[in-house]
Amino acid sequence: MSSLRTVSNDSVIIHPPGFYIIGFETFPFISVYIIFLAFVYVVTLFFNILLIYIIARDHCLHTPKCLAVVNLAVIDVLLNTSTIPGMIKIFLLKDNFIPFNLCLVQMYVYYAVLSLESYALAILAYDRFIAICFPMRQNVLNTLSIMLCIVAVTWAYNLSRVAYSTIIMTRLSFCNSVRVFSYFCDYAPVLRLACNDYTAQWSVASASSMVNLLGPFSVIILSYVSILITVFRMKSVSSRMKALATCIEHLVLVAVFYIPIFSIFLLGLYLRQINPDQRVLSLSLASCIPPCINPIVYSLKTKEIKTRALALFHRIKTSP
């Protein structure tokens, strides 16, 4: 295989034409798993696009909470689109080669969107915090414009930060193996293929994973501590139950996203106690399942969205 060479600071940096994704080569029943992921992808697209359509079409749903839900839905579509079609293509066409530049693009999109997913859950926690702890000032502290600014800032921050993390990967030389043991162009497996010093890249990746997982998760924890304090100060039991009921769907999403991600990234990345095959399977499930579940949970648990969805289906069913 020929290599592309660039010269920087009088040292030769070797970039191969591309990499080979080999994460699923040794998996039994891989065809069943790919069919399952294809189903997950179809469900992800259908329910998230439906959720976006319902909220965009109904002006009564143009609220800060629904804007945060739309933000999460867009992120969910992008997250699964960044990996699942590529996995299906590898399986159907038996072509696991990905060009070097396309590898970096996939790496960038996946990690940018994964970070945005974490921040999107923190934004929804903020919405619940304001609604329960400051109900009389909700129209001042959590307006549509404020929510739009928060969403825009998280997107700008994550897109620029991951861009830097991806760009510094071009300073590495890949002069030995080009076989990536993952289901996509994963940052850590690609990093370990470098034949020059990757300390800077590893430090950036470690710091980013800590900040973008623990940061939003800490915001969520603090929000719910404040919510619980406020709820237990309520005199009426029915008011307590009603307030807590509005948080159920969000807590489900937080558990589905953070529990597997924490176990994989923190245990696997730092303690290295996860088998490589288990890491590939666990990470693919942890990344692909939440975007599929999120819109279903919000559609079933959020009364306003559920009512509009049922009305839409009724109109479609009764239309000539």
C-alpha angles and dihedrals in degrees: 000000000000119000134217112234128201127180120226126167091350092300126109117240113199118210116183120219088253149310137268117233107217104161097117101037095103098038118116117226091017091156091059091049093050090050088051091051091048088054090048090051094050091049090047093053096043100048098038094048089045090051092049091047094050094049095043092049098048115066090198087067094054092109132128091256093051090047088055089048091051089049090054092046093053090048091049092054092048093046096056093038090057093063118010099064089050091051091049090048092052091051098044100040097031087228112132097165118115122184117245097248093044088051090057091047092052091046091050096048094045097050094039091053093042089055090046089054089057092049092045090059089050090052090054089050089054090052091053091045093055094042094053104029098039106024094152092052097039093109089056103038098039112034127154091256093050091050090048090053092049091050092046093050093051091050094048092047097047096042092051095042095050090045089061092046090052097043093055088058087073089068090068126093121223105196100145127037123010095185111118112203098212139077093260139007093303118190100229098043091048091046092055091056092065117111096204131060113300099176093119093050092047092050092051092048093048094047092046094050091050095046097043096045103034095036098060091034090056090051089052093049093048091047092054093045088056091044092052092049090051093045094051090052090060113104097211119073090207090055090052093051092046092051093047092046090063089060099051098090092048093049090051091054092047092052094046092050106036104038097062094034093053092047093050102040101036098038096035100038099043108020095030092213097137122093111240092239091049091048093054093048095042094046093048091051093043091052099041104039101057094057087053095048100040100074092042091053093048093044092053100037103038107078097204094050093043091052093050092046092052090047090051093051090047091054091048091048095049097041116104 
